[in-house]
Amino acid sequence: MGKESRLKDKSFLKPPGRGIIGLAIAATVFTTGVGFWQVSQIKKAEELKAAAATAAATSVATRTSVTALGRLTPQGEVIKLSAPSASEGARIEQLQVEEGDRVSQGQIIAVLDTRDRLQAILQQADKEVKVKQAELAKIQAGAKTGVVGAGKAEVAKFQVQRQRETEGEAANVARLEAQLRRETEAEQANVAKFEAQLQRETEAEQANLAKFEAQLERETEVQQSKLARLEAQLRGEIASQNATVDRLKAELKNAEAEQQRNKELSETGAISASAYDTKRLAVETARQRVREAEAILEKTVQTLQEQIVETKATVKQTVETGKQEINQSRANLRRKLETGRQEINQARATLNQKIETGREQINQAEAILKQKAETGQEEINQAKANLDQIAEVRPEDVQAAQAAVESAIATKQKAQVDLNLSYVKAPVSGYILKVHSRQGEAVNTQDGIVELGGTDQMYAVAEVYETDIAKVRNGQRATVSSPVFAGTLEGTVARIGKQISKKDVLNTDPAADTDARVIEVRIRLNPESSKKVAALTNLQVEVKIDI
């Protein structure tokens, strides 16, 4: 034992063989080579990024388009059509579509295995409704036909009697209203007659008053004109006679001066006494002429002043007479206005009295009409109550039966709704893109039954870098390309997203930036392009947007 253990220990302490050493060296070399390769790939990716950034910076001023990766999608995205939540766990009994089929909105896609059971429940609910309706009709039928007919005849009799009395009183009310209208119209015509008469008399008196005022004005103007003429004549005569008196006084003065000289000459004997007497006689003659002229002036002034006083008195008398006539005419006008207003007020009072009397008669007739209508309605209600009592149909029984009918109808409606949930229908028109659940299978809770899309109109969803989104506008032209189809697709920018997110469409380039921040831009393809790629939903494409 000791010898064997010593041998084992020695073998353990022996150096390893050459094969093991070679493997270790080879592993070390391989690991080192892989490390160098990864480092070189990382440096290469960084160089490519730097070169791309440099190229983008140098060519940003000359770029005419924005490029991005994208995917094809139908209008409204792809709809995963599943069964209602109330049908969870149900199986598909009938699948009525296949991939590529076109369906219309409301078309049945699949029928669930709950249909037969729910259809039976609906039929049972329908029968229950008919039973409850029959019970309600039986309760409403009430008593025998003959007794009910007699009660109905009694009700009809009271209704006819009430109608006849009501019509009679209504005719009386109409007669009183017509009489009131006639009397009102007659009194209104009387009031209008008095008003017209008052207006005519007022206009006549106003015309008479205007005539007197005009006559007074004319006569006043004539007398004032005469007075002005006399005053002007007086002033002229006074001026003329004053001039004559002044002239004669001057002649008198000259004669007196001549007399004085002749007197002196006579006293000295230079002239004869007869010559002096002639001069003295001339003075007396001149003095006499002055006195005569002054007398004529005084007489003329007195005569004209008397005429002026007489004319003023005539003017005053004419004015007073005219004013008396005007005042008399105004008094007549006021008297006729007062008399006319009294007649009008009396006619209006008579009109109001007749209106009040007619209203009272109409109100009394309407009260009688209302009383008879209420009395007749009470008799009708009593007859109807007797009819209801004879028919022996209690409202409580009818209400209970009606509630039972309504409950049965509600149960039927619920059964119909549950049955409708057994049919899975297309919410929109489009094509079946993929089928996830087949006939006999339970509904796929994750993917649903089918995928549905409106591929008549296709869109390209481009993931545009956040640094390029400022160049994109709605309505810009875009082209879409892919190795899968020949040529390019044409479209226009229809909508620009409002949220920045990470890329969903990945490039096959291992050096591509997978953490890039992008915004989804939806490109609406034209009809020819949509038709070309209608069967290529979710295809990765390259999008170029002209800017």
C-alpha positions in Angstrom: 0.0 0.0 0.0 2.7 2.5 0.9 4.6 1.7 -2.2 1.6 2.2 -4.5 0.8 5.5 -3.0 4.3 6.7 -3.4 4.3 5.7 -7.0 1.0 7.7 -7.6 2.5 10.7 -5.9 5.5 10.6 -8.1 3.4 10.2 -11.3 1.4 13.3 -10.2 4.5 15.3 -9.8 5.7 14.5 -13.3 5.7 17.4 -15.7 2.9 17.4 -18.3 3.3 16.0 -21.7 4.0 17.9 -24.9 0.4 17.5 -26.2 -1.1 19.3 -23.4 1.4 22.2 -23.7 0.6 22.5 -27.4 -3.1 22.7 -26.8 -2.6 25.4 -24.3 -0.4 27.4 -26.7 -2.9 27.0 -29.5 -5.8 28.2 -27.3 -3.8 31.2 -26.2 -3.0 32.1 -29.8 -6.7 31.7 -30.9 -8.0 33.8 -28.1 -5.5 36.5 -28.8 -6.4 36.4 -32.6 -10.1 36.7 -31.8 -9.4 39.7 -29.5 -7.4 41.4 -32.2 -10.1 40.8 -34.8 -12.8 42.3 -32.5 -10.7 45.3 -31.8 -10.1 45.8 -35.5 -13.8 45.5 -36.3 -14.7 48.1 -33.7 -12.0 50.4 -35.0 -13.3 49.8 -38.5 -16.9 50.6 -37.5 -15.8 53.8 -35.8 -13.8 54.8 -38.9 -16.9 54.1 -41.0 -19.0 56.2 -38.7 -16.5 59.0 -38.8 -16.3 58.8 -42.6 -20.1 58.8 -42.9 -20.3 61.8 -40.6 -17.6 63.6 -42.5 -19.4 62.8 -45.8 -22.7 64.0 -44.5 -21.2 67.2 -43.2 -19.5 68.0 -46.5 -22.5 67.1 -48.7 -25.3 68.5 -46.5 -25.5 71.7 -48.6 -25.9 69.7 -51.9 -28.3 66.9 -50.7 -31.6 66.8 -52.7 -33.3 63.9 -50.8 -33.7 62.2 -47.5 -33.2 58.4 -47.4 -34.4 56.0 -44.7 -35.3 52.3 -44.2 -38.9 51.5 -43.9 -41.6 48.8 -44.1 -44.8 48.4 -46.1 -48.1 48.4 -44.3 -51.8 48.5 -45.4 -54.0 51.5 -44.7 -55.0 51.5 -41.0 -52.2 49.0 -40.1 -52.8 45.3 -39.7 -55.7 44.3 -37.5 -55.5 41.1 -35.4 -59.1 40.0 -35.4 -60.0 37.9 -32.3 -63.1 36.6 -30.6 -65.1 38.7 -28.1 -63.7 38.5 -24.5 -67.0 36.9 -23.4 -66.2 33.9 -25.8 -62.8 33.2 -24.2 -62.0 29.5 -24.5 -64.3 29.0 -27.4 -63.3 26.9 -30.4 -63.8 27.7 -34.1 -66.6 25.7 -35.6 -66.5 27.2 -39.1 -63.7 29.3 -40.7 -65.2 31.0 -43.7 -62.1 32.7 -45.2 -58.6 31.8 -46.3 -55.4 33.8 -46.7 -55.7 36.2 -49.6 -59.5 36.4 -49.5 -61.1 39.8 -49.8 -63.8 40.6 -47.2 -66.3 43.4 -46.8 -67.1 45.2 -43.6 -69.5 43.1 -41.5 -68.8 39.9 -43.4 -68.7 36.8 -41.2 -65.1 35.5 -40.7 -65.6 32.6 -38.3 -68.4 30.9 -36.4 -67.7 29.8 -32.8 -68.8 26.5 -31.3 -71.1 28.5 -28.9 -73.6 29.3 -31.7 -75.9 26.2 -31.5 -76.2 26.5 -27.7 -76.9 30.2 -27.8 -79.4 29.8 -30.7 -81.3 27.3 -28.6 -81.4 29.7 -25.7 -82.7 32.4 -28.1 -85.5 30.1 -29.3 -86.5 29.3 -25.8 -86.6 33.0 -24.9 -88.8 33.7 -27.9 -91.3 31.1 -26.8 -91.3 32.6 -23.3 -92.1 36.0 -24.7 -95.1 34.6 -26.5 -96.3 32.8 -23.4 -96.1 36.0 -21.3 -97.9 38.0 -24.1 -100.7 35.5 -24.1 -101.1 35.8 -20.3 -101.2 39.6 -20.6 -103.9 39.5 -23.3 -105.9 37.1 -21.1 -105.8 39.5 -18.2 -106.6 42.5 -20.4 -109.7 40.7 -21.9 -111.5 41.1 -18.6 -115.3 40.3 -18.2 -117.9 39.1 -20.7 -118.4 41.0 -24.0 -122.1 41.9 -23.4 -121.6 43.5 -20.0 -118.5 45.3 -21.2 -120.5 46.5 -24.2 -123.3 47.9 -22.0 -120.7 49.8 -19.9 -119.1 51.2 -23.1 -122.6 52.3 -24.3 -123.1 54.1 -21.0 -119.8 55.9 -21.4 -120.6 56.8 -25.0 -124.0 58.2 -23.9 -122.4 60.5 -21.3 -119.7 61.5 -23.9 -122.4 62.5 -26.4 -124.4 64.3 -23.8 -121.3 66.2 -22.7 -120.4 67.0 -26.2 -123.9 68.3 -27.0 -124.0 70.5 -23.9 -120.5 71.7 -24.5 -121.3 72.6 -28.1 -124.4 74.5 -27.0 -122.5 76.6 -24.4 -119.7 77.1 -26.8 -122.2 78.5 -29.4 -123.6 80.8 -26.7 -120.1 82.0 -26.0 -119.5 82.6 -29.7 -122.8 84.5 -30.0 -121.9 86.7 -27.1 -118.4 87.3 -28.5 -119.9 88.2 -31.9 -122.4 90.6 -30.2 -119.6 92.2 -28.3 -117.6 92.7 -31.5 -120.6 94.3 -33.2 -121.4 96.6 -30.4 -117.7 97.5 -30.0 -117.4 98.2 -33.7 -120.6 100.4 -33.6 -119.3 102.4 -30.5 -115.9 102.7 -32.1 -117.5 104.1 -35.2 -119.4 106.6 -33.0 -116.2 107.6 -31.3 -114.6 108.0 -34.8 -117.6 110.1 -35.9 -117.2 112.5 -32.9 -113.5 112.7 -33.4 -114.0 113.5 -37.1 -116.7 116.1 -36.3 -114.4 117.7 -33.7 -111.5 117.8 -36.2 -113.7 119.4 -38.8 -115.1 122.1 -36.4 -111.6 122.6 -35.0 -110.2 123.1 -38.5 -113.1 125.6 -39.3 -112.5 127.6 -36.2 -108.8 127.6 -36.7 -109.4 128.8 -40.3 -111.7 131.6 -39.0 -109.1 132.5 -36.4 -106.4 132.7 -39.1 -108.8 134.8 -41.2 -109.3 137.3 -38.3 -105.6 137.4 -37.6 -104.8 138.0 -41.3 -107.5 140.7 -41.5 -106.2 142.4 -38.3 -102.7 142.2 -39.7 -103.8 143.8 -43.1 -105.9 146.6 -41.5 -103.1 147.3 -39.0 -100.6 147.5 -41.8 -102.9 149.9 -43.8 -103.4 152.2 -40.8 -99.8 152.0 -39.8 -98.9 152.9 -43.4 -101.3 155.8 -43.4 -99.9 156.9 -40.0 -96.4 156.7 -41.4 -97.5 158.7 -44.5 -99.0 161.5 -42.3 -96.0 161.6 -40.0 -93.8 161.9 -43.1 -96.1 164.6 -44.6 -96.0 166.4 -41.2 -92.2 166.3 -41.2 -92.2 167.6 -44.8 -94.7 170.4 -44.2 -92.8 171.5 -41.1 -89.6 171.5 -42.9 -91.1 173.4 -45.9 -92.9 176.0 -43.7 -89.8 176.4 -41.5 -87.8 177.1 -44.6 -90.5 179.7 -45.7 -90.5 181.3 -42.3 -86.7 181.4 -42.2 -86.7 183.0 -45.7 -89.3 185.6 -44.8 -87.5 186.3 -41.5 -84.4 186.9 -43.5 -86.3 189.3 -45.8 -87.8 191.0 -42.7 -84.3 191.4 -41.3 -83.1 192.9 -44.6 -86.1 195.2 -44.7 -85.5 196.3 -41.1 -81.9 197.0 -41.9 -82.9 198.9 -45.0 -85.5 200.9 -42.9 -82.9 201.7 -40.3 -80.6 203.1 -42.9 -83.4 205.1 -44.6 -84.5 206.4 -41.2 -81.0 207.8 -40.6 -80.9 209.2 -44.1 -84.4 210.7 -43.6 -83.4 212.3 -40.3 -80.4 213.9 -42.1 -82.6 214.8 -45.0 -80.7 212.7 -47.4 -84.0 211.1 -48.6 -87.5 212.2 -48.7 -90.1 211.1 -46.1 -92.0 209.2 -48.7 -89.0 207.1 -49.5 -88.6 206.3 -45.8 -92.3 205.5 -45.6 -91.9 203.0 -48.5 -89.1 201.2 -46.6 -91.1 201.2 -43.4 -94.1 199.8 -45.3 -91.9 197.1 -46.8 -90.8 196.1 -43.2 -94.4 195.8 -42.1 -95.2 193.8 -45.1 -92.3 191.4 -44.5 -93.3 191.2 -40.8 -96.9 190.4 -41.8 -95.7 187.7 -44.2 -93.6 186.1 -41.4 -96.6 186.0 -39.1 -98.7 184.6 -41.9 -96.1 181.9 -42.6 -95.9 181.0 -38.9 -99.7 180.8 -38.7 -99.7 178.5 -41.8 -97.0 176.4 -40.2 -98.9 176.2 -36.9 -102.2 175.4 -38.7 -100.5 172.8 -40.9 -98.8 171.1 -37.9 -102.1 171.2 -35.9 -104.1 169.7 -38.8 -101.5 166.9 -39.5 -101.2 166.1 -35.8 -104.9 165.9 -35.5 -104.9 163.5 -38.5 -102.1 161.5 -36.9 -104.0 161.3 -33.6 -107.1 160.3 -35.4 -105.1 157.6 -37.4 -103.5 156.3 -34.2 -107.0 156.1 -32.6 -108.2 154.2 -35.7 -105.2 151.8 -35.5 -105.9 151.2 -31.8 -109.6 150.7 -32.4 -108.8 148.3 -35.4 -106.4 146.3 -33.2 -108.8 146.1 -30.3 -111.6 145.1 -32.6 -109.4 142.5 -34.3 -108.2 141.2 -31.0 -111.8 141.0 -29.8 -112.7 139.0 -32.9 -109.6 136.8 -32.5 -110.4 136.2 -28.8 -114.0 135.4 -29.6 -112.8 133.0 -32.3 -110.4 131.4 -29.8 -113.1 131.1 -27.2 -115.3 129.4 -29.8 -112.5 127.0 -30.6 -111.9 126.2 -27.0 -115.6 125.7 -26.4 -115.9 123.4 -29.4 -112.8 121.5 -28.4 -114.2 121.0 -24.9 -117.6 120.0 -26.2 -116.1 117.6 -28.7 -113.8 116.0 -26.1 -116.8 115.6 -23.8 -118.7 113.9 -26.5 -115.7 111.7 -27.4 -115.1 110.8 -23.7 -118.8 110.0 -23.3 -118.7 107.8 -26.4 -115.5 106.0 -25.1 -117.1 105.5 -21.7 -120.1 104.0 -23.4 -117.7 101.8 -25.5 -115.8 100.6 -22.3 -119.0 100.0 -20.5 -120.3 97.8 -23.3 -117.0 96.0 -23.5 -117.0 95.3 -19.8 -120.7 94.1 -19.9 -119.9 91.9 -22.9 -116.8 90.5 -21.1 -118.8 89.7 -18.0 -121.5 87.9 -20.1 -118.7 86.0 -22.0 -116.9 85.1 -18.7 -120.2 83.9 -17.2 -121.0 81.8 -20.3 -117.5 80.4 -20.3 -117.9 79.5 -16.6 -121.1 77.7 -17.3 -119.3 75.9 -20.2 -116.5 74.9 -18.0 -118.9 73.7 -15.3 -120.9 71.6 -17.7 -117.7 70.2 -19.2 -116.4 69.3 -15.7 -119.8 67.8 -14.7 -120.0 65.8 -18.0 -116.4 64.6 -17.5 -117.2 63.5 -14.0 -120.1 61.5 -15.3 -117.9 60.0 -18.0 -115.2 59.2 -15.5 -117.8 57.5 -13.2 -119.2 55.5 -16.2 -115.6 54.5 -17.1 -115.0 53.5 -13.5 -118.1 51.4 -13.5 -116.9 49.9 -16.8 -113.5 49.1 -15.3 -115.2 47.6 -12.3 -117.4 45.4 -14.5 -114.5 44.3 -16.6 -112.7 43.2 -13.4 -109.3 44.1 -14.8 -107.0 45.4 -12.1 -104.2 47.7 -13.1 -101.9 45.7 -10.7 -102.5 42.5 -12.6 -102.0 44.3 -16.0 -98.8 45.9 -14.7 -97.5 42.6 -13.4 -98.2 40.9 -16.7 -96.7 43.7 -18.7 -93.6 43.6 -16.5 -93.3 39.8 -17.1 -93.6 40.5 -20.9 -90.9 43.2 -20.7 -88.7 40.9 -18.7 -89.1 38.1 -21.2 -88.4 40.5 -24.1 -85.2 41.7 -22.3 -84.1 38.1 -21.8 -84.7 37.4 -25.6 -82.7 40.5 -26.5 -79.8 39.4 -24.3 -79.9 35.9 -25.9 -79.8 37.6 -29.3 -76.8 39.7 -28.3 -75.0 36.6 -26.9 -75.8 34.7 -30.2 -74.3 37.6 -32.2 -71.1 37.2 -30.3 -70.8 33.7 -31.8 -70.1 35.3 -35.2 -66.7 37.0 -35.7 -67.2 39.7 -38.3 -64.8 41.9 -40.2 -64.7 45.4 -38.7 -63.4 46.9 -42.0 -63.1 45.9 -45.7 -59.8 44.4 -46.8 -57.8 41.2 -47.4 -57.0 38.3 -45.1 -53.2 38.5 -44.6 -52.7 35.5 -42.3 -54.8 32.8 -40.5 -53.7 32.0 -37.0 -56.6 29.7 -35.8 -58.1 27.0 -37.9 -61.4 25.1 -37.7 -61.6 23.0 -34.6 -58.9 25.0 -32.8 -59.3 27.2 -29.8 -59.0 30.9 -30.6 -55.4 32.0 -30.3 -55.4 34.4 -27.4 -52.2 36.1 -28.5 -52.5 36.4 -32.3 -56.3 36.1 -32.6 -58.0 34.3 -35.5 -56.8 36.2 -38.6 -54.8 39.2 -39.5 -56.8 41.7 -41.7 -55.5 44.7 -43.6 -56.9 47.2 -46.2 -54.3 46.4 -48.9 -56.1 48.3 -51.6 -54.2 51.3 -50.3 -50.6 50.6 -49.2 -48.3 52.8 -47.2 -44.5 52.9 -46.7 -43.6 53.7 -43.1 -40.1 55.3 -43.3 -37.9 55.7 -40.2 -36.3 59.1 -40.8 -33.3 60.1 -38.6 -34.2 62.9 -36.2 -31.5 65.0 -37.8 -33.2 64.9 -41.2 -36.9 65.3 -40.1 -36.8 69.1 -40.4 -36.4 68.7 -44.2 -39.5 66.5 -44.6 -42.9 68.1 -45.4 -46.4 66.7 -46.1 -47.0 66.4 -49.9 -43.3 65.8 -50.8 -42.7 63.2 -53.5 -41.1 59.9 -52.4 -39.8 56.7 -54.1 -39.7 53.2 -52.5 -37.4 50.4 -53.7 -36.5 46.9 -52.7 -34.7 43.9 -54.2 -38.0 41.9 -53.9 -39.8 43.8 -56.7 -38.7 45.4 -59.9 -38.5 49.1 -60.4 -39.6 51.6 -57.7 -42.8 52.6 -56.1 -44.2 56.2 -56.2 -46.0 58.1 -53.4 -46.2 61.3 -51.4 -45.6 62.1 -47.7 -49.0 61.8 -46.0 -48.2 62.1 -42.3 -45.2 62.9 -40.2 -45.0 61.3 -36.8 -44.9 63.4 -33.5 -42.7 61.0 -31.5 -39.0 60.1 -31.6 -38.2 56.5 -30.9 -35.6 53.8 -31.7 -35.3 52.0 -35.0 -37.6 49.1 -35.6 -36.3 48.2 -39.1 -32.8 46.9 -38.8 -30.1 47.0 -41.5 -28.1 43.9 -42.4 -24.9 46.0 -42.1 -23.2 44.8 -38.8 -21.7 48.3 -38.4 -25.2 50.0 -38.6 -26.3 52.3 -35.8 -29.1 50.3 -34.1 -29.7 52.8 -31.4 -30.4 55.7 -33.8 -33.3 58.0 -32.9 -35.9 58.1 -35.7 -39.4 59.5 -36.5 -41.9 57.5 -38.5 -43.0 59.2 -41.8 -46.0 57.6 -43.6 -45.8 57.6 -47.4 -49.1 57.1 -49.3 -48.4 55.0 -52.4 -50.3 55.7 -55.6 -52.9 53.2 -56.8 -50.5 51.4 -59.3 -47.8 51.0 -56.6 -50.3 49.9 -54.0 -51.6 47.2 -56.4 -48.0 46.1 -57.1 -47.1 45.4 -53.4 -50.6 44.5 -52.0 -49.3 41.1 -51.0 -46.0 42.3 -49.4 -47.1 43.7 -46.0 -44.2 44.3 -43.6 -41.6 44.1 -46.4 -38.4 46.0 -45.6 -37.9 48.8 -48.2 -35.6 51.7 -48.8 -37.4 55.1 -49.0 -36.1 58.3 -50.7 -37.9 61.5 -50.1 -37.3 64.4 -52.4 -36.7 67.7 -50.6 
